[in-house]
């Protein structure tokens, strides 16, 4: 099978890791990056440190200029949730009649944000899991645990393009699935991350502590129950056992685990609060579903978020 032309738009932990695995397997991958990260990619290639050794992509095709790339087969969108609409506008020149755009963000709003700009026919539903971060310019560190990617047509039909994508990830040795219901898969992940992320941000505790202290375990559970209530109103087919199943998964995580939301808030960086707990509150209001736990978490964390974005200052 001939190599597919991929673009990774936003070469962060997830984009860099999955794009690197595809490039390592011989696919034609162009990385969109900026600044120091871009210079390092150009000068030294992309290096991915894993617990089983290093993957080096040398040379790596990297640029900050999308105009010269031309039309591609697939675009992996690896930017932060609040950058998706802006990314969609920048992607336009690379989207040809056959191009699929795969969002990898945590959250449930990226497909509609991309579709609003690019047309729904180009957009797949998608999600991923990986404990990977940019450790230095041009370097991605993967700290182990399972990495996977899932995507599918938004109407859950089977298609040649999702099959072609699936085969590419399979050749790259990445755990890949086209779930029977992509909305369900995205909401399953959403339910986990917004509950874990929100509880982590307000408690500042790692998951090993949150799940052990009965009061915070209950907080986590209430967060999950509210997400289920919103999902049901949106006709997302979550399993009846989803809260129990997700808590069991939480119990299997390494005790030191935290989410990007919690880490960003702790480091006074802009976070994905709006797309996580903020989205639960927004979608809850839209559907008349009360979400008091997420409202409390969102309201508690919002001042730190606004400070990180330079919107408010805390007086000395």
Helices and strands as residue ranges (DSSP letters): E 5-9, H 13-24, E 28-32, H 35-44, E 46-50, E 53-57, E 61-63, G 66-68, E 72-77, G 81-83, H 84-91, G 92-94, E 95-103, H 110-118, G 120-122, E 123-129, E 132-136, E 139-142, E 148-153, H 160-171, E 175-177, H 182-203, H 207-210, H 214-233, H 242-252, H 260-266, G 273-275, H 277-286, H 292-308
